[in-house]
Amino acid sequence: MRHITFIRPKLGDGAPADAMTPLVFALLKAATPADIDTVLIDERVEPYAPVPTDLVAISAESFTARRAYEIAEDYRSRGVPVVMGGPHVTLLPEEAAQHADSIVIGDADGQWETIVEDARKGMLKKRYANGFAANRHDGTRFDRSVFDGKKYAPVHLVQVGSGCRFACEFCSIHAFYGESRAQRPAHEVAAEIATLSPNRLIFFVDDNLLWHRDRFVTLMHALKPLKRMWSCQISIDVARDDELLDLMRDAGCRLVLIGLESLNRDNLKRMHKNWNNVAGEYDEVVEKLRGLGQR
């Protein structure tokens, strides 16, 4: 096997102006042996055009699943094996298995190397699922050269970990990871950021950057010397901890995305998100966060 094609399907027609780098393929690129050439086809920033290849890897979300299946059938009709992973595949594996030669359940961390070696031998398994180890992100590497030459939004995406402390009724994260949570060591995250061009904002793609308070504090201390501006998604309960807010500001945080969902307490309770009120009323929280940016 000499060549692997990574594919990120699009939703609908037209190209979005704010498409960001699909970080999973930088992870797969880094875990692919150096003697195998790779290419990424991201339909959000370029037209789909099949290329000669020995293996295709597609990441499917529910809103791109139909298109992912179409592309998979195109390559399979050419005799090229297709491996499919992503959130939709993990949540609906039996459906996805009808459209791929092999499916991946859960994260690609720790599985991709085995998949590539099996493909080399012509012995792809129908399903790969090695569970969620507590240290599964330790030593994770990303090779962003797979994005070279493509026009993405000018933001560096960085992943610290996966999973969330909460189990909101509407959210797919808990359905995907269950109670499993893991984060990369803070020094590894800081070392990666130090290699990224300094003229772009960093966005942490974690669904909730605040997993464990002690680990969060360690991460903030690791980020502070870098003097980089960053943004993140985080749960609203961070606003009741003034020390954490000060650490975030001093470490370079400039923007936070927080889910409010509803002003009705009964609605929040039904969504298993009644903890949204622990930091005070929404207007108080917003003013508190905005005030940090004025110090």
N, C-alpha and C positions, 0 to 999 in steps of 0.2 A: 504494500500500500504506500502510495507516494503523495496522495493529495486528499485533503478534507475540505469540504465546503460548509461554512456556517451560514445559517439563514435566519433572519429576523423578519417575519411576515408583517405586512401592514394592515391597517383597518381602513376599508373604504378606498375611495379614489383621491388623488392629489397627494402632495407631499406636505407634511406639517412643517411649519417654520421653526418650531422649537424642539425638534427631535434631539434627544440626548443619547450619548453612547450606551449601547446595550452591554453593560459591564460583564455579564455572564460570559460573553465571547472572549473578553480579555483574559478571563480566568481559564477558559478552555484552551486558548492559544498558548498560555504559559505552561499548561500541563501537557501539551502535545509534543512528542519527541521532535528534536531539531531537524531530523532527516525527513520530516513530512511537511510539505508545503501546505499552506492554508489560505483561504480567502473568505471574506465575509460579504454576503449579499444582504444589505439592509434595505428593504423595499421602501422605507420611509424617506430615504435620501437618494435612492437610485432605482432605476427600473430593473425588474426581475429578468434575468437572462441566464438560462442554464449554462453551466460550464462543465467541461470534462472533469470528472472527479471520481474518487474511489469510495468516498463515504460522505453522506450528508447528515449534518446535525441541525435540527430545527428546535427553537424554543417557542412554545405556544402558550399564550394566555387565552382566556375564554373568549375575549373579543377578537382574537386573531385565529382562533382554532379552525374555522372553516377554510380560511386562506392557507393555513399551515397544511391542512389535509390535501388541498389542491396541489400545492407545490410538492408534497411528499409523493402523491400519485404520479406526478410528472416524472420525477426522478426514478421512482420504482419501475415505471413503464420502460425506462431506459436500461434497466438492470442494475441500477445503483442502490445499494442498501441505505436505508434511512433510519437514523436514531432520533427519537423525539423526546424532549423533556419540557420542563417548565411547570408553572402552577396548574394549568388546565390538565395536563397529563397526570399529575399526582392526584388531583381531585377526581378525575374521571378516567382512570387507567384502562378500563375495559373498552371504552369508546375509542381512545387514542390508539390502542393496540390494533385496531382494525385498519389503521392507516399508516402504520410504520412497521419496519422489520424488528425494531427493538425500542422499548420505552424505558425511561429513567424516572424512578420515583424519588422525590426529595431533591436535595441539593446535588450539584455536580461534584462538589468537593469530595475527593477521595474515590470517586467512581470513574471519572473520565479516563484515567490512565489504564484501568482495567478494560474499559470498553474499547479503547484504541488497540490494545494488545490482542483482544479477542477478534477484532475486525481484521487485524493483520493475518491471523491464522484462519480466517473464514469461519469463525466459530462464535459469531454474535449470539448472545442469549436473548430470549424474547423479552426479558425484564431484568432490570438492575435496580436493587433497592437495598442499601446497606444501613438504613436507619439514620438516626441523628446522634452522632457521638458528641459528648460534651465539649471535646476539644477539636471539633471538626474543622474549625477555621484557622487553627494554629499553623503558621507557615504558609498560608495562602499567598499566592503570587498572581499578579495581573500583568499581562503583556499588551499594552495599549497600541502597539504597532499595528494590530489588526484593524485599527480605525484610520490608519493613514490614508490621506487623500479624500476623505469623506467630509461632508459639510454638516457638522453637528453644532448644537448650541454651545457657546463658549463657556462651558462650565465643566469643572473636573468632578466626576462622580467618584466617591470613595465609600466602600462598605466596611463597617466595623464588625457587624455581626448579623444575626438573624433571629427571628422570633420576637415575642412581646410578652410582657408581664400580665397583660390583661386578655380577656376573652370576650370582647364586644360581640354581640349577637350578629351583627351585619358584616363582620370583617372576615376576609378569607385567610388572614395570616394565622389565626389560631387554628382554623380548619386545616391548614397546610402543616404547621409545625407542632400543633398541640401544645404540650407543656414544655417542649424542648426549646432551650435558648442557648446561644453560644456567641462569644465575641473573640475577635483577634486580640492578641496582646497589644497593649497601648503602644509599646515601643516599635512594633512592626507597622502599625498604622502611621505613626509619626515618620518613620523612615521612608515609607512609601510617599507620603505627602511631600517630603523634602525633595523628591525627584521630579515633582510635577512643576510645570512652568508657573512662575509666581504671579502672572498677570491675569489669572482667572479665579473667580470665586469657586470655592469647594463646596459641594453639596453631599452630605452624608445620606446615603439612600436607605439607611436602616429605618424600619417602620416606627421604631421608638428607640432613640439613642440612649434613653435612660433605662437601663436594664437593672443594674445593681449599683447602689450608691457608691460603694468603695471603688468599683471599677470605673465608674463615671468620673470620680475625682482624679483617679490615676490618669485617665485619658486627657482630662483638661490640663493637668500639669505637663503631660507629654506634648500637647499642642501649643501651649503658651510660647515656648522659645522659638517656634517657627514663624511667629508673627504673620500668620495667614488669616484672611477673612473666610468665614465659612457659614453655612446654614444647615439646618437639620429639621427632621420631623421629631417631635417629642411630646410626651403626654403632659397634660395641663398641671399635673400635681407637682411638677418641677417649680411652679411659681410659689409654692408655700415654703420653699427652702431658699432663703436669701443667700446662704453661702454658695449653693450650687449656681444660682443666677450670677453672682459676682465672678465665680470661676469661669462660667461660660463667656461672659463679657471680656474678661481679661485674656481668655484663650483665643479670642478672635471671632466669637459668634456675632453675626450681624442680622440674622433673620431666622425666625423659628416658625414652623408650620404646625399648628395645633388644631385638632379636630374638636369642634364645638357641637355639631350635629343638631342640637335642639335646645330651645329655651324652656321647654316644658320638663319639669323634673320627673313626671310620670313616664314620659317618653324615654328619658335617659335610663330610668330604672328598668323598663321593658327591654332595652337594648343592652342590659348588663353594664351600663356605663354611668351609674349613679355616683361613682367616685369622681366624676367631672366637677363636682361642687366642693371638693376638699380644699381647693385653693382660694375659695371665695367666688363672688359673682363674676360673670364674664367681663363686665366693663372694668371691674377692679383689676382683674388679671391683665387685661390688655393694657391698661394705663401703667401698671407696674412694669410690664415688659418694655413698653415704649420708653418709660423713664430711664431704664438702664442705658439706652442708647444716647441719652443726653448728659450722662455723667462724664 
